[in-house]
């Protein structure tokens, strides 16, 4: 990417050094080098020029683009084309709904600015902690002063701690929680209220306003949910759904799966990445032994050599990709369907009535949707997605002869995808990772293209 920038600077005409789209793929954005200045172009319209545009900071919501830029020696945040106050430096930036928040530095002191209003000054705003709730109505971050580390939730400053970690919003963003440490004791704080203290805390989840987590005390590790579990040697995984919590742990008798405190099964070894709550304490889990990987649901026990992630459909369907010898299958409610020499993770439509997956058969990539196969030279696995109404699907594919990437929509329409956009997204993620990003950006792009149909 640095080589691309160097070439852009060397050229005479404005040259694209960063390219992207809004989250809904309806608006295009470019950062171009224009002489000794840089500017953002939105849907072909040139915006004001700056000494430098910080491409890593670019955030979009709808047609609005927000980014940091340098004006002479100062830095500003440009929101929908309008520059804000001048600062010595800009840190993290977050956008959600109609709201914007960012960390800014002036004369060695840091402040968080929310919708143009600067908060209190701090010695530091801790990296990776600035969060907006999904709608942008709530903001949380961690900052440090002489007294210690504080978590600030919607402007309310929490007490000083020796350290804080794992800031998060619960589902819907109505509740915020984090882990705090004072000396050799740790506690979970939810909506500003600290809980019991422990030696160590791990695997925090927020189920509404209720925290679920693993805590270590003198007797060992316990899962703290509605009631504390018995002590374990180790807690390897926790999943939650509504008011229920399930976990994989190890005690003196070996490994176990438990739900809401009751032991469901014991085995020599469970797979911590293959545990799902279908409903209540109806569990799907996987165990491993010399025979292979066993996928278990109630009385059902199927054995494979390899198993992909367990996927739950909106209607409670259970699906996963699995391999026996050289053949892959897609199992839906434990009915295996032959898929070829490879099968990717199955994807349900939002209403659960449609199913799609990526497969490889006869040395050619396929997308199989509702049993019908569509062939491609190349498919980027993990990008398959349905539209929100479930009527359309899209995936990122490639034409090897033409060396082109594209979005394939419903298997018949191709929307070009410039490689520079993927490079730009990768560079932004490497320089300034988005908190909580699970690597599904390309799938979100495909979903947006499906929605446009």
C-alpha positions in Angstrom: 0.0 0.0 0.0 2.9 2.4 0.7 4.2 1.7 -2.8 0.8 2.8 -4.2 0.9 6.0 -2.1 4.4 6.7 -3.4 3.3 6.3 -7.0 0.3 8.6 -6.3 2.5 11.4 -4.9 4.9 11.1 -7.9 2.1 11.5 -10.5 0.9 14.8 -11.8 -2.8 14.2 -12.0 -4.9 13.4 -8.9 -4.4 9.8 -8.0 -6.6 7.5 -5.9 -4.8 6.4 -2.8 -7.8 5.0 -0.9 -11.2 3.8 -2.2 -14.3 2.6 -0.4 -18.1 2.6 -0.2 -20.7 3.4 2.5 -22.0 0.5 4.5 -25.0 0.2 2.3 -22.8 0.3 -0.9 -24.9 3.1 -2.3 -22.2 5.8 -2.1 -18.6 5.8 -3.2 -15.7 7.5 -1.4 -12.1 8.1 -2.6 -9.1 9.7 -1.1 -6.9 11.3 -3.8 -3.5 12.9 -3.8 -3.8 16.2 -5.6 -0.4 17.9 -5.7 0.8 18.3 -2.2 -2.7 18.0 -0.7 -5.3 15.2 -0.2 -9.0 15.4 -0.6 -12.1 13.1 -0.2 -14.3 12.6 -3.3 -17.9 11.6 -2.5 -20.0 10.1 -5.3 -17.7 11.9 -7.8 -18.0 15.3 -6.0 -14.7 16.8 -4.7 -14.6 17.9 -1.1 -12.2 20.4 0.5 -8.5 19.6 0.4 -6.3 19.0 3.4 -2.7 18.6 4.2 -3.5 14.9 4.9 -6.6 12.8 5.1 -6.3 10.0 7.7 -7.7 7.1 5.6 -7.6 4.8 8.6 -10.2 6.9 10.4 -12.8 6.9 7.6 -16.2 5.9 9.0 -19.5 5.9 7.1 -23.2 5.7 8.0 -25.7 6.2 5.3 -24.4 8.8 2.9 -22.4 10.5 5.7 -18.6 10.1 5.9 -16.6 11.1 8.9 -12.8 11.2 9.0 -9.8 12.9 10.6 -7.7 15.3 8.5 -4.7 17.6 9.0 -5.0 21.3 8.3 -1.5 22.7 8.4 -0.2 21.7 11.8 -3.6 21.0 13.3 -6.0 18.1 13.1 -9.7 18.2 12.7 -12.6 15.7 12.4 -14.6 16.3 9.2 -18.2 15.2 9.6 -20.3 15.2 6.4 -17.8 17.7 4.8 -17.8 20.1 7.8 -14.5 20.4 9.8 -14.8 20.6 13.6 -12.6 22.1 16.2 -8.8 22.2 15.8 -6.7 19.8 17.9 -3.0 18.8 18.2 -4.0 15.1 17.4 -6.9 12.8 16.8 -7.1 9.3 18.3 -9.9 6.8 17.9 -13.1 7.7 16.1 -16.5 6.0 16.2 -19.7 6.6 14.2 -23.2 5.1 14.7 -26.6 6.4 13.6 -26.4 10.2 13.6 -23.8 10.3 16.3 -20.0 10.8 16.2 -17.4 10.4 19.0 -13.6 10.7 18.9 -10.6 11.1 21.1 -8.6 14.4 20.7 -5.5 15.8 22.2 -4.5 19.4 23.0 -1.4 20.4 24.9 -0.8 16.9 26.1 -4.3 16.4 27.5 -6.9 14.1 25.9 -10.7 14.6 25.7 -13.5 12.6 24.1 -15.7 14.7 21.8 -19.3 13.5 21.4 -21.4 15.2 18.7 -19.1 18.2 18.9 -19.1 18.6 22.7 -15.8 18.0 24.4 -15.7 16.1 27.7 -13.3 16.4 30.6 -9.5 16.4 30.0 -7.4 13.3 30.9 -3.8 12.2 30.9 -4.8 9.6 28.3 -7.9 8.0 26.7 -7.1 4.3 26.7 -6.7 2.7 23.2 -9.4 0.4 22.0 -12.0 1.5 24.6 -14.1 4.1 22.8 -17.5 2.5 22.0 -20.8 3.8 20.7 -24.0 1.7 21.2 -25.5 0.4 17.9 -27.8 3.4 17.6 -25.2 5.8 18.9 -27.3 6.9 21.8 -24.8 5.7 24.4 -21.0 6.1 24.6 -18.4 4.5 26.8 -14.6 4.8 27.0 -11.8 4.4 29.5 -9.4 7.2 30.5 -6.6 7.7 32.9 -5.6 10.4 35.3 -3.4 10.6 38.4 -6.0 8.7 40.4 -6.1 5.7 38.1 -8.3 4.3 35.2 -11.9 5.5 35.0 -14.7 4.3 32.8 -17.0 7.0 31.5 -20.5 6.0 30.5 -22.7 8.7 28.9 -20.6 11.3 30.5 -20.8 9.8 34.1 -17.3 9.3 35.4 -16.8 6.0 37.3 -14.4 5.4 40.2 -10.7 5.1 39.8 -9.3 1.6 39.3 -5.8 0.2 38.8 -6.9 -1.1 35.5 -10.0 -1.8 33.3 -10.6 -4.1 30.4 -13.3 -5.8 28.2 -15.6 -2.7 27.9 -18.8 -3.8 26.1 -22.4 -3.1 25.5 -25.1 -5.7 26.0 -27.4 -6.7 23.2 -29.2 -3.6 22.0 -26.8 -1.3 23.8 -29.0 -0.5 26.8 -26.4 -1.8 29.3 -22.6 -1.4 29.5 -20.2 -3.5 31.4 -16.5 -4.0 32.0 -13.9 -5.7 34.2 -12.1 -3.6 36.7 -9.0 -4.4 38.9 -8.1 -2.9 42.3 -4.8 -4.4 43.6 -5.1 -8.2 43.3 -8.9 -8.2 43.1 -11.1 -8.0 40.0 -14.8 -7.2 39.7 -17.4 -6.9 36.9 -19.1 -3.5 36.8 -22.4 -3.2 35.0 -24.1 0.2 34.5 -21.7 1.6 37.1 -22.5 -0.9 39.8 -19.6 -3.2 40.8 -20.2 -6.8 41.6 -18.4 -9.3 43.9 -14.6 -9.3 43.9 -12.4 -12.2 42.7 -8.8 -13.0 42.1 -9.3 -13.2 38.3 -12.2 -12.8 35.8 -12.5 -14.1 32.2 -15.0 -14.7 29.4 -17.4 -11.9 30.3 -20.8 -11.9 28.6 -23.7 -9.5 29.2 -27.2 -11.1 29.1 -29.3 -8.0 29.3 -28.1 -6.3 32.5 -26.9 -9.6 34.0 -23.2 -10.4 33.7 -22.1 -14.0 33.1 -18.4 -14.8 33.5 -15.8 -17.1 34.8 -14.1 -16.1 38.1 -11.1 -17.6 40.0 -11.0 -17.7 43.7 -9.1 -19.9 46.3 -11.2 -22.9 45.4 -10.8 -22.6 41.6 -12.8 -21.3 38.7 -16.5 -20.8 38.9 -19.1 -19.6 36.4 -21.0 -16.7 37.9 -24.5 -16.6 36.4 -27.8 -16.7 38.1 -26.0 -18.7 40.8 -22.3 -19.5 41.1 -21.3 -22.9 39.8 -19.3 -25.5 41.7 -15.5 -24.9 41.5 -13.7 -26.1 38.4 -10.0 -26.4 37.4 -10.8 -24.5 34.2 -13.6 -22.9 32.3 -13.0 -23.3 28.6 -16.1 -21.6 27.0 -19.3 -19.8 27.9 -22.3 -19.1 25.7 -25.5 -17.2 26.6 -29.0 -17.0 25.0 -31.7 -14.9 26.8 -31.7 -15.9 30.5 -29.8 -19.1 29.9 -26.0 -19.8 30.1 -24.1 -22.9 29.1 -20.4 -23.6 29.5 -17.6 -26.1 29.0 -15.4 -26.7 32.1 -12.9 -29.2 33.5 -13.0 -30.6 37.1 -11.4 -33.6 38.8 -13.6 -36.0 36.8 -12.6 -34.6 33.4 -14.5 -32.3 31.1 -18.2 -31.4 31.2 -20.9 -29.4 29.5 -23.3 -27.6 31.9 -26.4 -25.4 31.4 -27.8 -23.1 34.1 -25.7 -25.1 36.6 -26.8 -28.6 35.7 -24.3 -31.0 34.1 -25.6 -32.1 30.6 -22.8 -34.4 29.6 -19.2 -35.5 30.3 -16.5 -36.5 27.8 -12.8 -36.8 27.5 -12.7 -33.5 25.5 -15.2 -31.0 24.3 -14.7 -28.6 21.4 -15.1 -25.0 23.0 -15.8 -23.6 19.5 -18.7 -26.0 18.9 -21.2 -25.2 21.7 -24.6 -23.6 20.9 -27.9 -23.0 22.8 -30.8 -23.8 20.5 -33.5 -22.8 23.1 -33.6 -22.9 26.9 -31.0 -25.5 27.8 -31.4 -27.4 24.5 -27.7 -27.8 23.6 -25.6 -28.7 20.5 -22.0 -29.6 21.3 -19.1 -31.5 19.9 -16.7 -33.9 21.5 -13.4 -35.3 20.2 -11.9 -38.8 20.6 -10.0 -41.3 18.5 -13.0 -42.0 16.3 -13.3 -38.3 15.3 -15.6 -35.4 16.1 -19.0 -36.2 17.5 -21.7 -33.7 17.1 -24.4 -34.2 19.7 -27.9 -33.0 20.1 -30.0 -34.8 22.7 -30.0 -38.5 21.6 -28.4 -37.7 18.2 -24.6 -38.4 17.9 -23.0 -38.1 14.5 -19.3 -38.7 13.9 -17.1 -36.9 11.3 -13.4 -36.3 10.7 -13.9 -32.5 10.7 -16.7 -30.2 11.6 -17.2 -26.5 10.9 -19.0 -24.0 13.1 -22.5 -24.8 14.4 -25.0 -22.5 12.8 -28.5 -21.9 14.2 -31.3 -20.7 12.0 -33.9 -18.2 13.1 -36.5 -21.1 13.4 -34.2 -23.2 15.5 -32.6 -25.1 12.6 -29.2 -26.6 13.2 -26.7 -26.7 10.4 -23.0 -27.3 9.9 -20.4 -28.3 7.3 -18.6 -31.6 8.0 -16.1 -33.9 6.3 -15.8 -37.7 6.2 -12.6 -38.9 4.4 -12.4 -36.7 1.3 -16.1 -35.9 1.1 -17.8 -32.8 2.6 -21.4 -32.6 3.6 -23.9 -29.9 4.7 -25.9 -31.3 7.6 -29.3 -29.6 8.2 -31.0 -30.8 11.3 -28.6 -33.7 11.2 -29.6 -34.7 7.6 -26.3 -34.7 5.7 -26.3 -33.6 2.1 -23.3 -34.3 -0.2 -21.4 -31.1 -1.0 -18.3 -32.1 -2.9 -14.6 -31.8 -2.0 -15.2 -28.8 0.3 -18.1 -27.0 1.9 -18.1 -23.7 3.7 -20.3 -22.5 6.6 -24.0 -22.7 5.8 -26.0 -19.4 5.8 -29.7 -19.0 6.5 -31.9 -16.2 5.2 -33.2 -13.9 8.0 -36.5 -15.7 8.1 -34.9 -19.1 8.1 -36.7 -20.3 4.9 -33.6 -20.4 2.7 -30.2 -22.0 3.0 -27.0 -21.3 1.0 -23.4 -22.4 1.2 -20.1 -22.3 -0.7 -18.8 -25.6 -2.1 -16.1 -27.0 -4.4 -16.9 -29.7 -6.8 -15.0 -31.0 -9.8 -12.3 -28.4 -9.3 -14.8 -25.6 -9.6 -16.3 -23.3 -7.0 -20.0 -23.3 -6.5 -22.6 -21.4 -4.5 -25.5 -23.7 -3.6 -28.7 -21.8 -2.8 -31.9 -23.8 -2.0 -30.3 -26.8 -3.7 -29.4 -25.1 -6.9 -25.7 -24.7 -7.8 -24.1 -21.6 -9.4 -20.5 -22.1 -10.8 -17.6 -19.7 -10.5 -13.9 -19.7 -11.2 -13.3 -18.3 -7.7 -15.4 -17.6 -4.6 -14.2 -15.9 -1.5 -15.5 -18.1 1.3 -17.1 -16.3 4.2 -18.7 -13.5 2.0 -22.0 -15.3 1.1 -25.0 -13.4 2.5 -28.7 -12.9 2.0 -30.5 -9.6 1.7 -32.5 -8.5 4.7 -35.8 -9.5 3.1 -34.3 -12.9 2.1 -35.2 -12.5 -1.5 -31.7 -12.1 -2.9 -28.2 -13.3 -2.2 -24.7 -12.2 -3.0 -21.1 -13.4 -2.8 -17.7 -12.1 -3.8 -16.4 -14.1 -6.8 -13.7 -13.9 -9.3 -12.9 -14.3 -13.0 -9.5 -15.9 -13.2 -9.0 -15.3 -17.0 -9.8 -11.6 -16.7 -8.2 -11.3 -13.2 -11.4 -9.5 -12.0 -13.3 -9.6 -8.7 -17.0 -8.9 -8.5 -20.2 -9.3 -6.4 -22.3 -12.1 -7.9 -26.0 -11.2 -7.1 -28.5 -14.0 -7.4 -26.0 -15.8 -9.6 -26.7 -13.8 -12.7 -25.7 -10.1 -12.1 -22.1 -9.1 -11.6 -21.1 -5.9 -9.8 -17.4 -5.0 -10.2 -15.2 -4.9 -7.1 -12.0 -3.0 -7.4 -9.0 -4.7 -5.6 -7.9 -1.3 -4.3 -11.1 -1.2 -2.2 -10.0 -4.5 -0.5 -6.5 -3.2 0.0 -7.9 0.0 1.5 -10.1 -1.8 3.9 -7.2 -4.1 4.9 -4.9 -1.2 5.5 -7.4 0.7 7.6 -8.0 -2.4 9.8 -4.2 -3.0 10.2 -3.5 0.6 11.2 -6.6 1.3 13.3 -8.6 -1.9 14.1 -12.3 -1.4 14.7 -13.3 -2.6 18.3 -15.3 -5.7 18.1 -14.7 -6.3 14.4 -15.1 -10.0 13.8 -13.6 -10.0 10.3 -17.0 -10.1 8.6 -16.6 -6.9 6.6 -16.6 -8.5 3.2 -19.8 -10.4 4.1 -21.4 -7.1 5.1 -20.4 -5.7 1.7 -22.1 -8.7 0.0 -25.2 -8.3 2.1 -25.4 -4.7 1.2 -25.2 -5.5 -2.5 -28.0 -8.1 -2.1 -30.1 -5.4 -0.4 -29.6 -3.1 -3.3 -31.4 -5.6 -5.5 
